Amino acid sequence: MNDLVNSLNGLVWSPALIYLCLGVGLYFTLRGRFLQVRHFKEMIRLIFAKRTSSHGISSFQALTMTLAGRVGTGNIAGVATAITFGGPGAVFWMWMVAFLGASSAFIESTLGQVYKEDIDGQHRGGPAFYIEKGLGMKWYAWVFALVTVIACGMLLPGVQANSIGAGLQNAMGIDPSTTAAVLAVMLGLIIFGGIKRIATFAEVVVPFMALSYIIVACVIIGLNIDQLPGVVALILKSAFGMEAGFGAILGLAIMWGVKRGVYSNEAGQGTGPHASSAAAVTHPAKQGLVQAFSVYVDTLFVCSATAFMLLITGQYNVQGPDGEALHTGIAGIAAGPGYVQTAMENILPGFGSYFVAIALFFFAFTTIIAYYYIAETNIAFINRKIHRPWLTLALKFGIIAATVYGTVKTADLAWGLGDLGVGLMAWLNIGAILLMHKVAYTCLKDYEAQKKQGLDPVFDPEKLGIKNADYWTGKKGSAATDDAEEPAAVPSPESAR
């Protein structure tokens, strides 16, 4: 099984996908005139704007649901793996994926809003919807929907669950089978409660866990602040093959940095538009900007916190192409949560390992919930045509089974399956947003023009020549009262979270 999965990953994660992710992000960044920088203040303002809607959720809830999917085991175990096989330079390429990927996240989430639908009283949208309506390619939309149901319902949950099991076993000696049983019960209680319960859970847990993790990481970095300049220099030199000992793995640094960066922040992968489409906004560009910011939170904040902890403490290994040890900081510990637990434990004895286990539990568990919502949205897309209500019930039990299975299986197989799911979705979605990005930039231009006039932007697709945006042109779409917005005083991100 491992050999088969590795062979498939060799095809999916060929150099073509690596450079496609970077190239597309660079093109969108230039095409949007660095929108991820120009509109940074606007991103913050929009996150905390009030919304009222009986069918949708707030922008902040949509952000936290997206972050629930983005901030997961990739921010802890994934960073450790990237450093092990790509060296410290992989961290720089994760940063590049985040910066460039913010523009890709804007494109896909804006498209998700443009072509969303109201299904059974809930806002639904995502790549399958905008591929069908924007490109008119129903077969392509169905392929994406089916791949996403398999990836998010069966392949990806195992990665998160496996890291939870490993983290709790390392810190507290809890048997993975016990962890699997607890996860199954907790997951069932939440996913059987619908989108509102999922959004409420994410809104409370995600900001708290992310901020707590960053604070503890900052404490560790602060205790070793004199080493920080050297660590930053190490990352930059290794990223371009200028660091002695790591020059031979420059290609691996790029590959693992991009691979783990895409896995962690999911920009361009097609997962973000699902949650962002559920937000009640008056203009698609609003949620596109909010989702661009979520990439920063995931990679520039949380992933960087993990990377700095590992590199400052020296608690990491680097392995060459042939398996030779280029750096050994933690002998006998496989790449994964154990790295970060050991690093924290050395700095904060009696606390570090437990804290990472708990943080990993919440990071990964909320990601599994986000995966369920993404898969459920694609089931809703499929059910518009074939009307099989039992598919949603099958998905609920299927993702619980995948979570249990992943908790007790080997990490190599779990990560291999997860990489396969991410790669397939990325290929399909990047192709779609490349073909449709002009629609998103038309929305951005319209949004900027209305803002310049001092207006609260309202979307009118017919005026912009955008077709098949049925939600916005129908009764529900024209009713800005349904998705009414009241500007709110904007607190700082720290105080709000």
Legacy VTK file of the C-alpha trace (Angstrom):
# vtk DataFile Version 3.0
C-alpha trace
ASCII
DATASET POLYDATA
POINTS 497 float
0.000 0.000 0.000
2.804 2.394 0.935
4.613 1.679 -2.345
1.457 2.297 -4.375
0.691 5.566 -2.591
4.288 6.750 -2.981
4.239 5.958 -6.697
1.022 7.914 -7.190
2.419 10.835 -5.204
5.494 10.809 -7.439
3.195 11.484 -10.388
0.878 13.987 -8.690
3.651 15.910 -6.916
5.957 16.136 -9.915
8.083 19.285 -10.327
5.332 20.562 -12.638
2.894 21.000 -9.729
5.562 22.591 -7.526
6.379 25.276 -10.072
2.749 25.640 -11.104
1.832 26.612 -7.521
4.628 29.196 -7.375
4.091 30.445 -10.931
0.343 30.879 -10.609
0.735 32.674 -7.283
3.326 35.027 -8.819
1.116 35.720 -11.857
-1.930 36.488 -9.695
0.191 38.696 -7.421
1.426 40.772 -10.364
-1.985 40.766 -12.070
-3.621 42.035 -8.881
-0.884 44.625 -8.263
0.087 42.995 -4.959
-3.473 43.094 -3.623
-2.351 41.065 -0.579
-0.255 44.085 0.450
-2.388 46.964 -0.860
-5.533 45.784 0.896
-4.046 44.509 4.149
-5.861 47.089 6.312
-9.101 46.382 4.478
-8.725 42.674 5.222
-8.585 43.402 8.947
-11.602 45.738 8.780
-13.738 43.232 6.891
-13.019 40.380 9.290
-14.859 42.146 12.107
-17.696 43.759 10.152
-21.107 42.694 11.447
-23.430 40.568 9.329
-27.046 39.547 9.657
-28.373 36.664 7.594
-30.723 33.758 8.137
-28.958 31.728 5.446
-25.277 32.527 5.914
-22.632 32.969 8.566
-20.478 35.968 9.437
-17.175 36.756 7.742
-15.394 36.053 11.021
-17.112 32.652 11.311
-16.207 31.888 7.695
-12.617 32.921 8.428
-12.400 30.669 11.478
-13.965 27.774 9.574
-11.366 28.252 6.851
-8.599 28.531 9.426
-9.933 25.352 11.023
-9.043 23.669 7.739
-5.784 25.549 7.180
-4.369 25.416 10.731
-3.814 21.751 11.462
-1.119 19.135 11.812
0.723 20.694 8.864
1.581 23.639 11.122
3.361 21.360 13.590
4.233 17.953 12.134
4.290 19.298 8.562
6.880 21.966 9.355
9.071 19.378 11.086
8.833 17.098 8.049
9.681 19.939 5.645
12.817 20.814 7.630
13.852 17.149 7.865
13.738 16.496 4.129
14.282 20.003 2.755
16.487 21.602 5.393
15.936 25.016 7.029
15.574 26.570 3.571
12.199 24.849 3.172
10.781 27.386 5.641
11.546 30.250 3.233
9.689 28.494 0.434
6.731 27.960 2.764
6.745 31.741 3.289
6.846 32.304 -0.458
3.890 29.967 -0.980
1.977 31.914 1.678
2.746 35.360 0.256
2.039 34.400 -3.344
-0.758 32.045 -2.331
-2.688 34.864 -0.649
-3.558 36.148 -4.133
-4.655 32.650 -5.201
-6.824 32.440 -2.078
-8.437 35.752 -3.047
-9.249 34.476 -6.540
-10.804 31.168 -5.496
-12.801 32.579 -2.579
-14.143 35.481 -4.625
-15.235 33.028 -7.329
-16.859 30.886 -4.636
-18.970 33.880 -3.574
-19.861 34.903 -7.141
-21.251 31.486 -8.078
-22.621 30.306 -4.717
-26.132 28.929 -4.346
-28.767 28.739 -1.636
-29.408 25.039 -1.013
-31.859 23.915 1.662
-31.608 27.280 3.389
-27.799 27.400 3.464
-25.239 29.253 1.352
-23.183 26.688 -0.564
-20.312 27.196 -2.962
-16.857 26.062 -3.984
-14.843 25.013 -7.043
-17.452 22.523 -8.270
-20.022 25.332 -8.357
-17.846 27.900 -10.114
-16.449 25.360 -12.568
-19.973 24.370 -13.615
-21.402 27.878 -13.777
-18.376 29.906 -14.808
-16.775 27.490 -17.249
-19.877 25.547 -18.234
-17.936 22.287 -17.816
-20.228 19.993 -15.851
-17.985 16.939 -16.200
-15.034 18.910 -14.779
-17.191 20.098 -11.876
-18.291 16.544 -11.105
-14.720 15.260 -11.210
-13.674 17.922 -8.706
-16.666 17.180 -6.469
-15.974 13.436 -6.431
-12.226 13.870 -5.865
-12.939 16.302 -3.011
-15.423 13.970 -1.318
-12.840 11.173 -1.444
-9.932 13.430 -0.402
-11.665 15.294 2.435
-13.956 12.464 3.498
-11.463 9.586 3.376
-7.810 10.529 2.723
-7.074 13.752 4.604
-8.740 13.091 8.001
-6.275 10.268 8.681
-3.296 12.642 8.643
-4.834 14.865 11.306
-6.026 11.945 13.423
-2.660 10.205 13.224
-0.865 13.260 14.555
-3.361 13.598 17.400
-2.768 9.978 18.371
1.018 10.318 18.154
1.064 13.572 20.111
-1.049 12.247 22.989
0.893 8.994 23.098
4.232 10.849 23.241
3.135 13.251 25.972
0.740 11.218 28.097
1.136 7.598 27.038
-2.471 7.382 25.832
-3.039 4.402 23.561
-4.043 5.458 20.008
-7.104 3.179 20.099
-8.430 5.120 23.112
-7.784 8.395 21.296
-9.599 7.037 18.238
-12.705 6.239 20.296
-12.772 9.717 21.866
-12.321 11.400 18.480
-15.159 9.350 16.984
-17.597 10.431 19.712
-16.604 14.109 19.628
-16.675 14.276 15.847
-20.112 12.665 15.711
-21.576 15.140 18.203
-20.450 18.102 16.116
-21.013 17.025 12.508
-24.526 15.782 13.203
-25.361 19.312 14.401
-25.083 21.038 10.992
-23.177 24.068 9.708
-24.271 26.421 12.493
-22.795 24.145 15.159
-19.619 23.692 13.107
-19.275 27.477 12.657
-19.916 28.191 16.334
-17.356 25.593 17.424
-14.725 26.951 15.022
-15.428 30.567 16.024
-14.619 29.795 19.665
-11.815 27.238 19.391
-9.710 28.360 16.407
-8.758 31.891 17.533
-8.041 30.684 21.067
-5.823 27.774 20.068
-3.905 29.671 17.382
-3.212 32.658 19.636
-2.195 30.436 22.569
0.247 28.512 20.400
1.792 31.675 18.976
2.160 33.202 22.465
3.975 30.148 23.849
6.187 30.033 20.750
7.013 33.726 21.213
8.002 33.024 24.833
10.434 30.329 23.666
11.801 32.562 20.921
12.104 35.424 23.420
14.143 33.255 25.792
16.572 32.642 22.907
16.243 35.970 21.115
19.990 36.290 20.640
19.878 33.291 18.302
17.036 34.611 16.131
19.173 36.612 13.641
21.355 33.554 13.043
18.310 31.365 12.471
16.822 33.806 9.948
20.185 33.908 8.148
20.293 30.093 8.149
16.828 29.909 6.559
17.679 32.441 3.845
21.079 30.940 3.005
19.676 27.399 2.912
16.795 28.511 0.692
19.259 29.425 -2.058
21.842 26.698 -1.490
24.410 29.021 0.097
24.641 27.246 3.466
27.458 24.718 3.760
26.080 21.230 4.226
22.620 21.999 2.867
23.535 23.132 -0.648
23.019 19.648 -2.080
19.326 19.676 -1.139
18.300 22.995 -2.690
15.803 21.268 -4.977
14.385 19.379 -2.018
14.099 22.610 -0.031
11.899 24.091 -2.763
9.860 20.911 -3.221
9.215 20.277 0.479
8.636 23.947 1.241
6.026 24.263 -1.494
4.521 20.845 -0.768
4.105 21.449 2.950
3.172 25.077 2.353
0.319 24.096 0.063
-0.739 21.346 2.466
-0.738 23.750 5.398
-2.283 26.955 4.027
-4.245 25.260 1.204
-4.046 28.345 -1.023
-5.133 27.331 -4.512
-6.085 23.864 -3.359
-9.802 24.603 -3.509
-10.747 23.974 0.126
-11.037 27.622 1.233
-13.902 28.630 -1.117
-16.275 26.157 0.538
-16.375 27.924 3.893
-15.949 31.409 2.423
-19.002 30.871 0.202
-21.136 30.398 3.314
-20.438 33.965 4.475
-23.176 36.585 4.224
-21.605 39.533 2.377
-22.795 42.202 -0.041
-19.866 41.822 -2.437
-17.753 38.739 -3.339
-14.456 40.648 -3.093
-15.063 41.202 0.621
-14.756 37.533 1.449
-11.945 37.108 -1.052
-9.869 39.628 0.905
-10.757 38.024 4.234
-9.601 34.633 2.968
-6.341 36.086 1.640
-5.586 37.131 5.219
-6.220 33.600 6.506
-3.174 32.386 4.557
-1.004 34.848 6.484
-2.341 33.596 9.813
-1.650 29.987 8.908
1.849 30.145 7.460
3.476 33.447 8.388
2.303 33.213 11.996
1.672 29.619 13.092
4.090 27.734 10.805
6.822 30.299 11.447
6.314 29.878 15.197
6.969 26.142 14.878
9.962 26.608 12.562
11.651 29.156 14.813
11.180 26.926 17.871
12.819 23.972 16.141
15.696 25.909 14.612
16.466 28.072 17.655
16.609 25.057 19.964
18.482 22.920 17.417
15.899 20.173 17.948
15.622 19.009 14.355
17.214 16.603 11.892
18.074 17.119 8.230
18.328 14.146 5.923
20.057 14.135 2.536
18.719 12.632 -0.705
20.363 9.290 0.017
19.279 9.170 3.639
22.578 10.455 5.027
22.349 12.673 8.124
23.240 16.293 7.349
22.225 17.511 10.806
21.158 15.507 13.851
19.536 17.402 16.688
17.076 14.749 17.868
18.508 11.277 17.413
16.029 8.462 17.111
12.879 10.597 16.695
10.989 10.428 13.414
9.914 13.695 11.785
6.602 14.803 13.187
4.996 16.022 16.425
7.792 14.467 18.495
10.250 17.073 17.181
8.173 19.980 18.383
7.295 18.290 21.660
10.977 17.647 22.379
11.935 21.231 21.482
9.305 22.707 23.787
10.029 20.249 26.570
13.708 21.197 26.578
12.830 24.872 27.017
9.734 24.450 29.220
10.274 21.192 31.182
7.123 19.492 32.395
4.909 21.701 30.218
6.151 21.809 26.639
5.302 18.284 25.524
1.814 18.415 27.047
1.091 21.803 25.517
2.029 20.659 22.000
-0.142 17.543 22.396
-3.140 19.649 23.425
-2.525 22.267 20.722
-2.167 19.538 18.120
-5.391 17.943 19.325
-7.392 21.121 18.733
-5.543 22.111 15.541
-6.077 18.717 13.940
-9.570 18.087 15.300
-10.964 21.357 13.945
-9.332 20.544 10.608
-11.177 17.212 10.478
-14.428 19.105 11.090
-13.560 21.513 8.272
-12.868 18.549 5.982
-16.316 17.203 6.780
-17.957 20.500 5.851
-16.027 20.663 2.564
-17.001 17.098 1.657
-20.613 17.739 2.691
-20.779 20.801 0.422
-19.697 18.688 -2.542
-22.253 16.049 -1.598
-24.850 18.854 -1.690
-23.581 19.775 -5.177
-23.970 16.168 -6.337
-27.393 15.809 -4.709
-28.784 18.699 -6.742
-28.834 16.288 -9.682
-29.248 12.753 -8.326
-31.154 13.408 -5.062
-29.653 10.768 -2.788
-30.144 12.093 0.795
-28.415 9.023 2.246
-25.094 10.202 0.779
-24.733 12.815 3.529
-25.360 10.201 6.202
-22.831 7.883 4.551
-20.304 10.721 4.564
-20.771 11.283 8.306
-20.052 7.657 9.136
-17.308 7.478 6.497
-15.290 10.376 7.902
-15.641 8.985 11.427
-14.314 5.632 10.176
-11.439 7.355 8.318
-10.546 9.266 11.491
-10.465 6.099 13.583
-8.427 4.274 10.942
-5.923 7.107 10.607
-5.385 7.352 14.368
-4.074 3.820 14.665
-2.237 3.462 11.329
1.389 4.347 10.554
2.271 7.978 9.956
3.929 7.301 6.578
0.763 5.866 5.068
-1.441 8.588 6.559
0.752 11.396 5.205
1.061 9.684 1.826
-2.714 9.468 1.425
-3.113 13.060 2.584
-0.537 14.324 0.079
-2.322 12.442 -2.681
-5.646 14.083 -1.824
-4.131 17.583 -1.629
-2.250 17.171 -4.897
-5.253 15.982 -6.912
-7.428 18.840 -5.645
-4.684 21.373 -6.363
-4.263 20.247 -9.986
-8.000 20.481 -10.635
-8.599 23.794 -8.871
-5.539 25.665 -10.131
-6.537 24.823 -13.685
-10.015 26.227 -13.050
-8.937 29.491 -11.402
-6.395 30.107 -14.167
-9.249 29.972 -16.666
-11.578 32.104 -14.533
-9.368 34.624 -12.751
-10.602 37.554 -14.875
-13.994 37.309 -13.162
-12.378 37.729 -9.752
-10.354 40.739 -10.891
-13.473 42.290 -12.399
-15.040 41.979 -8.942
-11.961 43.535 -7.314
-11.959 46.467 -9.748
-15.661 47.052 -9.059
-15.101 46.821 -5.302
-12.238 49.331 -5.419
-14.280 51.738 -7.576
-17.220 51.699 -5.153
-14.925 52.133 -2.158
-13.309 55.116 -3.867
-16.765 56.690 -4.140
-17.269 56.230 -0.394
-19.859 53.489 -0.838
-20.301 50.165 0.923
-19.791 47.973 -2.173
-22.782 45.971 -3.401
-22.403 43.365 -6.125
-24.368 43.611 -9.378
-23.157 40.862 -11.749
-25.344 41.995 -14.657
-23.740 45.443 -14.643
-20.315 43.793 -14.760
-21.287 41.351 -17.512
-20.880 38.294 -15.274
-23.276 35.513 -16.240
-24.799 32.632 -14.253
-24.357 34.372 -10.888
-27.897 33.257 -10.090
-27.736 33.828 -6.353
-27.036 37.534 -6.855
-29.533 38.113 -9.683
-32.417 36.126 -8.193
-34.650 37.098 -5.289
-32.123 35.973 -2.716
-29.261 37.604 -4.535
-30.903 40.984 -5.015
-31.919 41.113 -1.392
-29.027 42.873 0.169
-31.315 42.951 3.217
-30.737 39.237 3.663
-27.006 39.750 3.722
-27.082 43.165 5.332
-23.920 44.575 6.793
-23.430 47.109 9.529
-19.932 48.579 9.781
-18.402 47.876 13.144
-15.666 49.513 15.121
-12.601 47.501 14.254
-10.604 46.226 17.225
-7.052 45.017 16.808
-6.723 41.343 15.848
-5.177 40.622 19.229
-7.980 42.115 21.303
-10.683 40.622 19.107
-9.256 37.171 19.329
LINES 1 498
497 0 1 2 3 4 5 6 7 8 9 10 11 12 13 14 15 16 17 18 19 20 21 22 23 24 25 26 27 28 29 30 31 32 33 34 35 36 37 38 39 40 41 42 43 44 45 46 47 48 49 50 51 52 53 54 55 56 57 58 59 60 61 62 63 64 65 66 67 68 69 70 71 72 73 74 75 76 77 78 79 80 81 82 83 84 85 86 87 88 89 90 91 92 93 94 95 96 97 98 99 100 101 102 103 104 105 106 107 108 109 110 111 112 113 114 115 116 117 118 119 120 121 122 123 124 125 126 127 128 129 130 131 132 133 134 135 136 137 138 139 140 141 142 143 144 145 146 147 148 149 150 151 152 153 154 155 156 157 158 159 160 161 162 163 164 165 166 167 168 169 170 171 172 173 174 175 176 177 178 179 180 181 182 183 184 185 186 187 188 189 190 191 192 193 194 195 196 197 198 199 200 201 202 203 204 205 206 207 208 209 210 211 212 213 214 215 216 217 218 219 220 221 222 223 224 225 226 227 228 229 230 231 232 233 234 235 236 237 238 239 240 241 242 243 244 245 246 247 248 249 250 251 252 253 254 255 256 257 258 259 260 261 262 263 264 265 266 267 268 269 270 271 272 273 274 275 276 277 278 279 280 281 282 283 284 285 286 287 288 289 290 291 292 293 294 295 296 297 298 299 300 301 302 303 304 305 306 307 308 309 310 311 312 313 314 315 316 317 318 319 320 321 322 323 324 325 326 327 328 329 330 331 332 333 334 335 336 337 338 339 340 341 342 343 344 345 346 347 348 349 350 351 352 353 354 355 356 357 358 359 360 361 362 363 364 365 366 367 368 369 370 371 372 373 374 375 376 377 378 379 380 381 382 383 384 385 386 387 388 389 390 391 392 393 394 395 396 397 398 399 400 401 402 403 404 405 406 407 408 409 410 411 412 413 414 415 416 417 418 419 420 421 422 423 424 425 426 427 428 429 430 431 432 433 434 435 436 437 438 439 440 441 442 443 444 445 446 447 448 449 450 451 452 453 454 455 456 457 458 459 460 461 462 463 464 465 466 467 468 469 470 471 472 473 474 475 476 477 478 479 480 481 482 483 484 485 486 487 488 489 490 491 492 493 494 495 496
